[in-house]
């Protein structure tokens, strides 16, 4: 038997013989099985690598792999629909949602600070985040392409800023809305997304409406001209660079004249923010691009 066929037989048998994969709580285990199956789907990385004499047998096994993949994916979809219903009904409190994360994902660890993990997959499913819509806005010098903030960083942001009902969080360069939506779920604060790409804003606002998040809004604006007058906490995951970033910081400095504000940064923009004379780190900490850093206005 060809090695590829043998691998597929082994994979299908091992997955089919694990009934625990169909239990909702075994989310991480199920993700690993889905990843293994994706390798052998017709459009997967190994889907077309087969000698002509084995094409029919491979096609039959790929159909079975597709069936298993769809069955496992359906378990996740049912799980997320159930949790989304609880969010809409208001029965999934902040404490309960943290317990959901602990139950279905647990602790994750990795060496790459920018890496994504099972929590990201779970959060995207919970929020209903899928493929990004077609972009309308043409990027100009200083703008950067969209990259989602790792979910664990968002949870850290919400915890460390201790957002209250009196706070208004702005995510400058909010993309598809992960930061703002999670803040709406996990804190009593108002949360606003500033995003130059209108298609992203419309998409994120639909997600917020689907989940019944009334304290969440998204604004298709240039971050340099946005109205920040009610903001108390601002998050920047390097939304832009160079002169454009400095102009955004100048707009925030104007707000700091009226009231104390907090800036939370992640990524390369952190070094630039650290050079602003009107800001200093909230606590004694190393200013690093690969860690969440909080600054307060002075």
N, C-alpha and C positions, 0 to 999 in steps of 0.2 A: 504493500500500500504506500502511496506517495506520502512523504512527510507532512505536507500541508493537510492532506485528508486526515491523517492520523491525529494531527493536532486538533483539527476541528471536531472529530469524533470525541476526543478526550474532553475538549472544552464543553461540548453540548451535554455529554453524559454527566460531567461533574456539576454543571449548573442545574440540569433537570433533576438531579438527585439531591438537591438542597432545598427542601420545602421551606426552610427558614427565610429564603430570599423573598418569599411572597408575604412575609410578615412586615407590616408597615415600619415597625421600629428598627428593622435591620437596614437602615438607609445606606450607611457606608458600605456594608457588605454588598448590597444590591448595586451600588455605583461601580464597584470593582467588577462585578459580573457584566454589567452593561458595557464597560470599557473593553472587556475581553471579547464580548460578542461583536462590538462595533468593528473590530479588526477583521472579522470574517463576513460582514454584510456585503452584498453585491457591490456597493460603492465604497467599501472600506479599503484600508491600506493593503490588505492581503486578498481582497475579493476577486481580483482578476488573475492571480498568479497560479495557474493550473495548466498542466499539459492537456492537449486536446482530447486524449483518450479518457480523461477523467472529468470532462466538462459536465456531463449529465449528472454524475454522482455528486460533484461539487455543487451544482445548482440545487439539487435536492436538499443537501445539507445546509446550504445558505438559506433556503426557504425556512427550514426549521430554526436556524439561528435568528432569522428575522422574526419568526413567531415568538420565540422566547424573549427577544429584545422588546417587542411590543408589549408582551404580557408584563414584563418587569417595569417597563416605562409606565404602564397603566396603573400599577400600584402607586408609584410616585404621584401620578396625576390625581388619583383619588384622594391621596393624603393631602395634597395641596388644596384641592377643592374643599375638603372638609375644614382645614385650618382657615382658609379664606372666608368660609361661611361664618366661622366663629369670630373672626375679626369684624366682619360686617355687623354681626349681631352684638358686638361689644363684649363678648364673653371671654375673649382671650386677652387677659390683662398683661401688663408689662412683665410682671413676675412669672406669669404662666408662659409667656413667650420665651423668656430666658430658659425656662425649664424645658420647653420644646426643643430649643437648640441643644441643650445638654443631653436630652434623651436621644435625639435622632442623629446628632453629629458628634457630640463629645469634644474632647480636647484634640486639637491638631497641632502638629509641629513640623517645621521645615526650616531649612537654612536660608532660603531666599526670601528676603523681606517683602519682595514685590510679587511673590507667587500667590496663586489662587489655590483654594482647597475645597474640601467637601462643604464647608460652611457657605462658600460662595454659590455652589450649585443649589444648596438647600434654600438660601435666601432668594436667589433668582426664581426658583420654582414657587416659593411662597408669595413673592411680589407679583408673579406673572410675567417676569421679564423674559423676553425671547429675543429673536433676531432684531437687530437695530433697523429702524426704517431707513429708507433711502434719504441721503443727505441732500439738502437744498442749498445751504450756504457754502460758498467757496471760501476756503481758508486763505487768509492773507498772512504776510510775514508777522510772526509773533504768536499766532494761534497754533495750537497743538491738536493732534488727533485725539479722539476720545479713547480713554482707557478707564475702565471701572475701578473704583477704589476697593481694595480688598475688604470683604465684609468684616473681618476681625478688626480692621482699623476703624471702621464705622462704629462698631460696638465700643471700642476704646474711646473714641471721640465723644460719644454720648455719655459714657461713664465719667470721663475725666472733666468734662465741662459741666457736669451735674445740671443739665438743662431743666429749667423750671417753667411753670406756666407763664412767667413774666419774660421769658427769653424768646428771641426771634433768631433762629439760625439761618444763615445764608450759606448755601453751597455755591461758590463762584466757579462756574464751569460745571454744571450739574449733570451733563450728559443725559443718560436714560433715567436718572433720578434715584439711584440706589441709596445715596446718603440721605436725601430729603425724605424719602419714603420710610426708611428705617427710623429716622428721627421722629416721624409722625407716628410710627407704631410704638416706639420704645420710650417716648418722653411726652410730657404735657406741653412742650414748647410749640410755637408756630415754626414752620420750616418752609423756606423759600429757595427755589432753584433758579439761578441765573445762567442761562445757556443761550449762546448765539445761534445755535442750530434750531430753527423753529420746528422741524420735524421731530426732534428729540423731545422738545417741550410738550408738544401735543401728545406724543406717545406716553410720556411720564404722567401727564395730567389725566389721561384716560385710566392709567393704572391706579392713580390715587382715587379717582371717582369709583372705580370698580371695588376698591377696598373700603370705601366710605371714609376716607381720610380728609376731613373737612378743614383741618388746620395746615394743609399742605397746598402750596401753589407753585407753579413754574412760569417763568417769565422769559420770553424770547428776546433777550436784549444783549447788547454789547456791555460787557462787565465794566467798561470804563465810564459808561453813562447811566448805569442802573441807579435806582432810587433806594438807598440803603438806610434811610432815616430812622427806621424802627429796629435796625439790626443790633444785636448785642454780641453774637458769636458768629464768626466768619470762618469757613473752611476753604482752604485752597490746596488742591492736589495738582499743583503746577498747571493752572488753567491756561497760562500763556507765558511768554518769555520776553526778555529784553525790555525795550522801552514800553511795550504794551503792559507788561507786568508792573512796571514802575508807575504807570498811569493808574492802574487799578489800585495800587497801594496808596497813591496820592488821594484817590477818591475815598478810601477808607480812613486815611489820616484826617480828612475834613470831618468825618463822622466822629472821630475820637476827640475832637475839640468840644463836642456837645455832651459826651458821656463816655465813661470807660467802656472799652470793647475788648474782646478776646479774639485773637487770630490763632487758628489751628492750621498747621501746614504739614504737608507730606510731599516727598519727592524733591527734585532739584531746586524748586523755588525756595526751599527752606533757607538755604545759604543767603539768598538775596534778601529775604524778609529779615533775617538776623542782622543785616547791616542797616536797617532803618533806625534812625536815632530816636524815634518816638515809640519804639517797641522794645520790650526786653522779655526774656524767657520767664514764664510764670514761676518756675521752680529752678533750682540749681540742676541743670541737666545738660548733657552733651547735645549740641545742635547738629543733628544728623539728617541726611536726606532720606534714609531708610527707616526712620522712626517718626511717630507722631510727635510734633513739637507744639507747645502752646505758648503764645506770646500775649502779654497784656499791654495796653496803651499807657503811656505816662504823660 
